Amino acid sequence: MPRPTATQLAYGSATVFLSTLAMLLLSQTQTGIGVAVIALAGLGLGLLVAMTVPMPGAARAARRAAVRTAAAPAPLRAVPAPVEARTAERTG
């Protein structure tokens, strides 16, 4: 598994902090179990966001592959010579 980039860590951390804070303020929970559930939900959401941020190398590689296939010439096909040309070569 590749290591997360700085961007992924930043987005994931910000998501954990902001989503947990928002859920705690909106739910107004006062029990320890409620806070734990909200904290786990925030961690899960942060992990989801961090994993969906595209890796810079993967995006670059996909773009290069798309350019390569678009710019590649069509393969040449061997086309047989017409029958008249083949018979002229034999008789001539």
Summary of the structure (lengths in Angstrom):
residues: 92
radius of gyration: 30.2
end to end distance: 68.6
largest distance: 101.9
contacts: 182
relative contact order: 0.12
helix: 74%
strand: 0%
